[in-house]
Amino acid sequence: MALCRELVGGGVDIATVVELDGHADINMTRRYAKPTAIELERAIEKAFHA
């Protein structure tokens, strides 16, 4: 789960993460790659305070 988040957060596209993790369904990868509340907060701060 943390690996998916790290990969997506590091800029690896979701299709590549699906292949690396061996998930049969992209939705499973999306579930594991879901950002944390802190990551969402940082993204908002970055977008509006850049």
Residue pairs with C-beta under 8 A, 6 or more apart in sequence:
1 32
3 21
4 17
4 21
4 29
4 32
4 33
5 32
5 33
5 34
5 35
5 36
5 39
7 16
7 17
7 20
7 33
8 14
8 17
8 33
9 35
9 39
12 20
14 26
14 29
14 30
14 33
15 26
17 29
17 33
18 26
18 29
21 29
21 32
23 29
35 43
